Amino acid sequence: MKNRLAISALKAFSIYAVVIVLMVIAAEFSPPFKKFLADLTGHHWTAKGVIGASLFIILTVIFNAKGSDDNLGKNINIAIFTSVSASLVMFLFFFIHAM
């Protein structure tokens, strides 16, 4: 259980990465959503950052409170895969969107 916080943070990161990508894409296709985000903090990117950071902290606390015997290495691999996949999706989205 000594790695419980690390495992919790890795799980939270994996969810955070997907949510951020979905918010970015949704904001590009939905002007009302983009405006809603901008109204929250003054700029839509700032709102995404605040929402993402809050989500990460909340999920880390929840996962840590639940406890887990998951394998640290497995969760590291999942986080790496999620990070690379999210980056690739974001890159491809803006590459295609710019055409």
PyMOL commands that set and color helices and strands:
alter all, ss='L'
color gray80, all
select helices_A, chain A and resi 4-29+31-41+44-66+72-98
alter helices_A, ss='H'
color red, helices_A
deselect
rebuild
show_as cartoon
